[in-house]
Amino acid sequence: MNAGKPFWEKPLASLDRGEWEALCDGCGRCCTHKLEDDETGEIYPTNVACRLLDRRNGQCTDYVNRKKHVADCVVLDRKTLHSLDWLPETCAYRLRAAGEPLPEWHYLVSGSRDTVHEAGQSTRGWTVSEDDAGDLEWHVVERAL
């Protein structure tokens, strides 16, 4: 039934590890800090990125060992996906879990890793490293998650 479809159009449950990893668009937005209001549970995005994020390319600089450096780094997998309400609305994992197609700027659709940046969907140009940021409260931004 799924034969002939590109892997990114197949159900997430059918993807192998390589296909799962390749689904990431490289936006880096999941690696920005968010603040949660203790009373309302509302989540606020910031422009502060994890120290391991290459903010220009939207990729972790030590992906394999990230949990050693950032203890609370969330491993995105089939088990955790549905509990992560702070994932960007354009996240390929989130979209595919909902049966939605990938956006035109996703590199698997466009054929270029640059289109995520050209479309303004990545961390390029508007984020700072947590090493330089200071208090997160001063870095809340008006951007969609």
Contacts in CASP RR format, 6 or more apart in sequence:
PFRMAT RR
TARGET T0000
AUTHOR 0000-0000-0000
METHOD contacts of the structure
MODEL  1
MNAGKPFWEKPLASLDRGEWEALCDGCGRCCTHKLEDDETGEIYPTNVAC
RLLDRRNGQCTDYVNRKKHVADCVVLDRKTLHSLDWLPETCAYRLRAAGE
PLPEWHYLVSGSRDTVHEAGQSTRGWTVSEDDAGDLEWHVVERAL
2 9 0 8 1.000
2 10 0 8 1.000
2 11 0 8 1.000
2 14 0 8 1.000
6 108 0 8 1.000
7 15 0 8 1.000
7 19 0 8 1.000
7 22 0 8 1.000
8 19 0 8 1.000
8 22 0 8 1.000
8 23 0 8 1.000
8 92 0 8 1.000
8 96 0 8 1.000
8 102 0 8 1.000
8 106 0 8 1.000
8 108 0 8 1.000
8 109 0 8 1.000
9 101 0 8 1.000
10 19 0 8 1.000
11 96 0 8 1.000
12 20 0 8 1.000
12 78 0 8 1.000
12 81 0 8 1.000
12 93 0 8 1.000
12 96 0 8 1.000
12 97 0 8 1.000
13 78 0 8 1.000
15 23 0 8 1.000
20 77 0 8 1.000
22 108 0 8 1.000
23 92 0 8 1.000
23 93 0 8 1.000
23 96 0 8 1.000
23 108 0 8 1.000
24 92 0 8 1.000
24 93 0 8 1.000
25 90 0 8 1.000
25 91 0 8 1.000
25 92 0 8 1.000
25 102 0 8 1.000
25 105 0 8 1.000
25 106 0 8 1.000
25 107 0 8 1.000
25 108 0 8 1.000
25 116 0 8 1.000
25 121 0 8 1.000
26 57 0 8 1.000
26 58 0 8 1.000
26 59 0 8 1.000
26 107 0 8 1.000
26 113 0 8 1.000
26 116 0 8 1.000
26 122 0 8 1.000
27 58 0 8 1.000
27 88 0 8 1.000
27 90 0 8 1.000
27 91 0 8 1.000
27 116 0 8 1.000
27 121 0 8 1.000
27 122 0 8 1.000
27 123 0 8 1.000
28 49 0 8 1.000
28 53 0 8 1.000
28 55 0 8 1.000
28 58 0 8 1.000
28 59 0 8 1.000
28 122 0 8 1.000
28 123 0 8 1.000
29 45 0 8 1.000
29 88 0 8 1.000
29 91 0 8 1.000
29 121 0 8 1.000
29 122 0 8 1.000
29 123 0 8 1.000
29 145 0 8 1.000
30 74 0 8 1.000
30 76 0 8 1.000
30 86 0 8 1.000
30 87 0 8 1.000
30 88 0 8 1.000
30 91 0 8 1.000
31 49 0 8 1.000
31 50 0 8 1.000
31 52 0 8 1.000
31 53 0 8 1.000
31 58 0 8 1.000
31 60 0 8 1.000
31 123 0 8 1.000
32 45 0 8 1.000
32 46 0 8 1.000
32 47 0 8 1.000
32 48 0 8 1.000
32 49 0 8 1.000
32 50 0 8 1.000
32 53 0 8 1.000
32 123 0 8 1.000
32 127 0 8 1.000
33 46 0 8 1.000
33 48 0 8 1.000
33 49 0 8 1.000
33 50 0 8 1.000
33 130 0 8 1.000
33 136 0 8 1.000
33 139 0 8 1.000
34 43 0 8 1.000
34 44 0 8 1.000
34 45 0 8 1.000
34 46 0 8 1.000
34 86 0 8 1.000
34 145 0 8 1.000
35 43 0 8 1.000
35 44 0 8 1.000
35 46 0 8 1.000
35 136 0 8 1.000
35 137 0 8 1.000
35 140 0 8 1.000
36 42 0 8 1.000
36 43 0 8 1.000
36 44 0 8 1.000
37 43 0 8 1.000
37 44 0 8 1.000
43 85 0 8 1.000
43 86 0 8 1.000
43 145 0 8 1.000
44 140 0 8 1.000
45 140 0 8 1.000
45 141 0 8 1.000
45 143 0 8 1.000
45 144 0 8 1.000
45 145 0 8 1.000
46 136 0 8 1.000
46 139 0 8 1.000
46 140 0 8 1.000
46 141 0 8 1.000
47 126 0 8 1.000
47 127 0 8 1.000
47 128 0 8 1.000
47 139 0 8 1.000
47 141 0 8 1.000
48 127 0 8 1.000
48 128 0 8 1.000
48 129 0 8 1.000
48 130 0 8 1.000
48 133 0 8 1.000
48 136 0 8 1.000
48 139 0 8 1.000
49 55 0 8 1.000
49 123 0 8 1.000
49 127 0 8 1.000
49 128 0 8 1.000
49 129 0 8 1.000
49 130 0 8 1.000
50 60 0 8 1.000
50 70 0 8 1.000
50 73 0 8 1.000
50 130 0 8 1.000
51 69 0 8 1.000
51 70 0 8 1.000
51 129 0 8 1.000
51 130 0 8 1.000
51 131 0 8 1.000
52 60 0 8 1.000
52 61 0 8 1.000
52 62 0 8 1.000
52 66 0 8 1.000
52 69 0 8 1.000
52 70 0 8 1.000
52 73 0 8 1.000
53 59 0 8 1.000
53 60 0 8 1.000
53 61 0 8 1.000
53 123 0 8 1.000
53 127 0 8 1.000
53 129 0 8 1.000
54 60 0 8 1.000
54 61 0 8 1.000
55 123 0 8 1.000
55 124 0 8 1.000
55 125 0 8 1.000
55 127 0 8 1.000
55 129 0 8 1.000
56 124 0 8 1.000
56 125 0 8 1.000
57 113 0 8 1.000
57 124 0 8 1.000
58 122 0 8 1.000
58 123 0 8 1.000
58 124 0 8 1.000
60 66 0 8 1.000
62 69 0 8 1.000
66 73 0 8 1.000
67 73 0 8 1.000
67 75 0 8 1.000
74 80 0 8 1.000
74 84 0 8 1.000
76 84 0 8 1.000
76 87 0 8 1.000
76 93 0 8 1.000
81 87 0 8 1.000
81 93 0 8 1.000
81 94 0 8 1.000
81 97 0 8 1.000
82 97 0 8 1.000
86 145 0 8 1.000
87 93 0 8 1.000
87 94 0 8 1.000
87 145 0 8 1.000
88 94 0 8 1.000
88 121 0 8 1.000
88 144 0 8 1.000
88 145 0 8 1.000
89 144 0 8 1.000
89 145 0 8 1.000
90 103 0 8 1.000
90 121 0 8 1.000
92 102 0 8 1.000
92 106 0 8 1.000
92 108 0 8 1.000
95 101 0 8 1.000
95 102 0 8 1.000
95 103 0 8 1.000
96 102 0 8 1.000
102 108 0 8 1.000
102 109 0 8 1.000
103 109 0 8 1.000
103 119 0 8 1.000
103 121 0 8 1.000
104 110 0 8 1.000
104 115 0 8 1.000
105 115 0 8 1.000
105 116 0 8 1.000
105 118 0 8 1.000
105 119 0 8 1.000
105 121 0 8 1.000
106 115 0 8 1.000
106 116 0 8 1.000
107 113 0 8 1.000
107 115 0 8 1.000
107 116 0 8 1.000
116 122 0 8 1.000
117 124 0 8 1.000
126 141 0 8 1.000
126 143 0 8 1.000
128 139 0 8 1.000
133 139 0 8 1.000
END
